[in-house]
Amino acid sequence: MDFRWNKDNIEHVATHGVSPEEAEWVVGNARSPYPREIGDGKYWVCGRGRGGRLLQVIYLVDEDGTIYVIHARLLSDKEKHRWRRTAR
């Protein structure tokens, strides 16, 4: 998987305490029912980062298949509970 990072998306995920490497890990290790298409060419993934933190990542896929992360953040407690129920 190829990812495209630039100043804008690196800074955006960093404001949520997520590194590009952690976001890539979540996308690259997505398990069913993820990724989910959420409209406008965007995909949503929830999963564990390398450190075990639960994250959500939203991304686009360019025409050449390159992934461009537009958002990544930690899950809220409520979202973690919901994720654990669906991840079984």
C-alpha positions in Angstrom: 0.0 0.0 0.0 1.3 3.4 -0.9 0.3 6.4 1.2 0.6 10.1 0.2 1.5 12.4 3.1 2.1 16.1 2.9 2.3 18.9 5.5 -1.4 19.3 5.7 -2.5 15.8 6.5 0.6 15.1 8.7 -0.2 18.2 10.8 -4.0 17.3 10.9 -3.5 13.8 12.3 -0.8 15.1 14.7 -3.4 17.5 16.3 -5.3 14.3 17.3 -2.1 12.7 18.7 -1.8 10.2 15.8 1.4 9.6 13.7 1.3 8.8 10.0 2.8 5.4 10.8 0.0 4.6 13.2 -2.7 5.7 10.7 -1.0 3.5 8.0 -1.0 0.5 10.4 -4.7 0.8 11.1 -5.6 1.1 7.3 -3.2 -1.7 6.3 -4.4 -4.1 9.0 -8.1 -3.4 8.7 -10.4 -6.4 9.4 -14.0 -6.9 8.4 -16.3 -5.0 8.5 -13.7 -2.4 7.5 -13.0 -0.5 5.4 -16.5 1.0 5.0 -17.3 3.4 2.2 -18.9 6.5 3.7 -19.6 8.5 0.5 -17.8 11.1 -1.6 -15.0 8.5 -2.3 -14.1 8.4 1.4 -13.4 5.2 3.4 -13.6 4.7 7.2 -11.6 2.2 9.2 -11.5 1.6 12.9 -8.8 -0.6 14.5 -5.9 -0.9 16.8 -2.7 1.1 16.2 0.6 -0.5 16.8 0.6 0.6 20.5 -2.9 -0.9 21.0 -4.7 2.4 20.9 -8.1 2.3 19.1 -8.3 4.7 16.2 -10.5 5.7 13.4 -9.0 6.7 10.1 -10.8 8.3 7.1 -9.1 8.3 3.8 -9.4 8.7 0.0 -8.0 6.5 -2.7 -6.4 8.3 -5.6 -6.9 7.1 -9.2 -3.5 5.3 -9.0 -4.5 3.5 -5.8 -2.5 5.8 -3.5 -4.1 6.3 -0.1 -4.5 9.9 1.2 -5.4 10.0 4.9 -7.7 13.0 5.6 -8.5 12.3 9.3 -7.3 10.1 12.1 -8.1 10.2 15.8 -8.5 8.1 19.0 -12.0 6.6 19.5 -14.1 7.9 22.3 -15.1 5.6 25.1 -18.5 5.1 23.6 -17.0 4.3 20.2 -14.5 1.9 21.8 -17.4 0.0 23.3 -19.2 -0.2 20.0 -16.0 -1.3 18.2 -15.4 -4.1 20.7 -18.9 -5.5 20.1 -18.5 -5.5 16.3 -14.9 -6.7 16.3 -15.7 -10.2 17.6 
